[in-house]
Amino acid sequence: MLSAELKAFYMVARLGSITLAAKKLGLSQPTVTTQIRHLESQYSVELFYRGGRRLTVSEDGARLLPMVKTLLQQEADIEFFLRNSGQVQGALRIAATAPYYILDLVKTFRERLPHVEVSVEIGNSQQVLESLEEYRVDIAASSQLLEDSRLIRRVLGSDPLVLAVHRNHPLAVHDHVPLSALVGHTLLMREPGSTTRRLTEELLASAGVDFGPLLEIGSRESIREAVLRNIGISIIARQEVPHDPQLRVLTLENAPQIPEYLYCLKERKGARLPAAFLGLAQEMAPA
């Protein structure tokens, strides 16, 4: 029980929000609030200063925070060791921004090690890399280029950014459009933290294009559905556009390639399952 309460304290202290902490932990907000209040009452300590809806870490909370971080790191190391023990079984946890590159690797990995349990979670680049840095996954595939001495990086491939439109959209009569053609049209974008969104904003800003009304949608699947309903247009990676007669794919002026990278913490690259997956990625890497 104490471990769960300390996790709740650590996540709220790090994110500064019970709502965000509850979402990250997969718990309800009342549960997280109860865990923190129980921890405080049990040991007669004030971990947060409360002012309205704002939570500020107290002096005692600030002293406790690095100890909890060390404890959670040790717990993650123990769990990782146990999952990677033995010669046949085990579990590998993967986070990825998109399924296209990673699933080919997973398929071959499972064929070679059929008794290993593999889980794949999908999120934006920020979420995926946070999961790796917080030891919640062992491998991360992201389109974000991260220079970090703690990580090793492999290139999985790259894909051009294209414009996806409904076949009845006014731009659908073209095969290629300049960025200026996007002016006045509803642009569908991912949430902040998405590499695709960042690249789209940089591309349009560099061309001096002030795009039309923005509609933010929090997943690539929902964006595709919105394009299929002719709600708007979207700049996305070519592989993310499904084969559908209702859609048209247009090439874009000066559109960059969007890469996909595979990341692993250096301290864990020698463990049996991450090492096997990294070796497979190297084997299947594009020439």
N, C-alpha and C positions, 0 to 999 in steps of 0.2 A: 504494500500500500504506500509506504514512504517513497518508493521509487516513482510511482505514478504521480504523487503529489510534487515531488521535486522536479519531475519532467514538466508538470504544469507551471510551476514557478519559473523554471528556466525559459520556457517558451514565451510566457507572458512578459518576462523581463527583457527578453531579446527583441520581441516584436512590439512591445509597448501597447498591446491590445489583447483583451480577453477574447474578442471575436476572432481575430486572426489566429491566436494561439489555439483556440478550439478547432478551427478549420484545419490547421496544420496537424493537430493531434488526432483528428477524426472523432472528436467528442462534442457534446453540446456545451453551450456557454454556461449554463447553470452547473454542469459537472465540474468544469474548470474552476469556476468561482468557489464552489464548495471545497474542492481539493486545496485551494490556496488558503481559504479561511480556516479549514481544519488544521493545516500545517501551522498557521499563525497561532491559533488558539491552543493547540497541543503543547507548543513550546513557548507560549507567551512572548512572541516576537512579532514585530511589525515589519513586514517585508516590502510593503508598498505604502507610499503616501497617496491618499485618495482625495482628489478634488473634483467633484462632479463626476464626469465620465473619464477623467484623466487618471492614469496610474503612473506614478513615478517611483522608481526603485529607491527604497530607504537606504540608510547607511549600513544597517545590518544585512539588508538584501544584497547590497553591492559587495559586501565581504563574503557572503555566501555564494554568490554567482560563480566565481572561478572554481570553487570546490565542487559545486554541482556539475559544472562542465567537465571537470576531470573524472568525476564519478560516472557520468553518462558515457564518456569516452571509453572508460574501462568496461562498462557494460556492453557497449557496441563491439569492443575488441573480443570480449568473451563470446558473444553471440556469433561473431564472424568466425572465430576459431572453431566453434562447435559445428557450424554449417559447412566448414571446409575440411573437417576431419574425416577420416576413413578413406577408402580407396575407390569406392564406386558411387555412393549416394552423396547427397549434399543439396544445397540450394544456392542459386545465383539470382541476385536481384538487379534488375536493369531499369533505368529510366531513360526515356527518349522523347525528343520533340516531335518525331513523326515515325510511323512504322515502316516506311519504305526501305530504308537501308538496313535497319536493325533486324527485321524479321527474316531476311535471307540468312543472316548470321545465326540467328536463333534456330532456324530450321536445320542447318548443318550441324550446329552444336548439339542439338537434341538427337540427331541421327548418330553422332559419335558417342554421346554420353546419355543414353536414353533413360537412365535411372536418376538423373539429376533434375531436381525441381527448378523450373525457371519462371520468374514472374517479370512482367514488363508493364511499367506504368507510363502513361503519356501525359506530358505537360508542356508548358512553354519553356524557353531556354533558362530563364531565371529559376523556375521551380525545379527543373531537372538538375541543374548544377548545385543548387542548394541541397537537394537530396543527397548528392554525392559528398559534398563537403560536410554534411551532418551525419554521414555514415548510415543513412537509411537505405542506400543502394550501393552496389559494388562497382557498377559500370554505368556510365552516362553517355548518351549520344545526343549531341546538341549542335545546332548550326551557329552557335556563338563561339567566336575565337577568344579563348581565354589563355592569357599568358600567366601561368602560376607555377612556381618552382615545386609546389607540392604534387603536381599532376603530371602524368604522361599523356601524350595526345597522339592519336592516329587519324589519318584522313580516310573517311569512308567513301566519299564521292562528292559530286557537286551537281547542281541543277540550276538552270536559268530561271529568273523571275519572269513571269508572263502575266498577261491580263486575261482574266476569265470573265466572260459576259454571257448573258442569255442570248439565244439565237435571234430573239426579237428585239434586242437592244439596238439602238441606233448605231453603235460602234461595230456591231457584228458583221457589217458588210465589208469590213477591212480585214486584211491579214496582218498588217503592221501599222502601229499608230505612234505618233510622237507623244511625248508626255503632256504636251499642251492640250491634247484631245480630251484629257480627263477632266478639264475644267468644267464645272457645272453639273457633273454627274455624281451621284451618291457613291461614296467610296466605302467599302466594307473593310474594316481592319480588326486585327486581333487586339487583345488587351495589352497594356504596357508590360514589358518583360519579354515580349515576343521578338525574336530576331527579325522575322519577316516584317513586322511593323516598323522596327527601327530602320531597316534597310529601305523600306518604302518611303518613310519620312525623309531619310537622307537623300534618296534618289530625286524626289519631287523638290526638295529644298535646293539641291544643287542646280536643278533646271529652272528654278525660280517660278515653279508652278504652285499657285494657290488653289488647291483642289476644293471641290464642292463640299456639301454637307457630309460629315463623317458619321458612320454608323458603326459603333464598336460592338463586336460579337466575340464571346470568349472562347471559341473553339473553331478549329478549321472545318470540322464537320458541319457546324451551324452556318459558317460562312458559305460553304458549298450549297447548303440547302437554301440560303438566302439568294444566292446567284440563280439557282434553279427556279426560284419564284420571281425572278426579275426585280428584286428589291434594290439591287445595286450591283456594282462591279467590284472586282477585287484583284489586287496584285499578289500572286502566290507562286510558290515553286511549281514547276511544270509537273512534277510527279504527283502533286496534290490535287490536280484537276482530274476528276473521274471521267471515264469514257461514257459520255451521255449525249445523245443526239440533241438535247436541249441546250447544250453549252457550245460556245466557241472560244478557242484559245488564240489570242493575238500576241505577236511578239511586240516588245516595247523598245523604244529608242533608248540606247545606252543602258539597257537592263543588265545588272551584274549577275554573276553566278552566285548562288547561295550554297555554301559548302556544308558538309555534315562531318562532325568530328566525333571520335570516340575518346572518352576520358576515363582514367582510373587513377586513384591515389597511389603515389609511388610506394608508399609503405605497405600497400596490399597487392602490388603487381605480381609478387612472387608466390602468392597463395594459389592453391591448386586450381580452383575454378576460374578466378579472374585471369590467371596466367594462360589457361587453356583457351579462354575466350579471346584474349588479346592476340595469342598466337594464331588463332583462326582468322581474326580480322586482318592480321598482317599477310596471311596466306591468300586471302580473298581480296586484298587491296587492289584498286585499279592500277594498271601499269603507268 
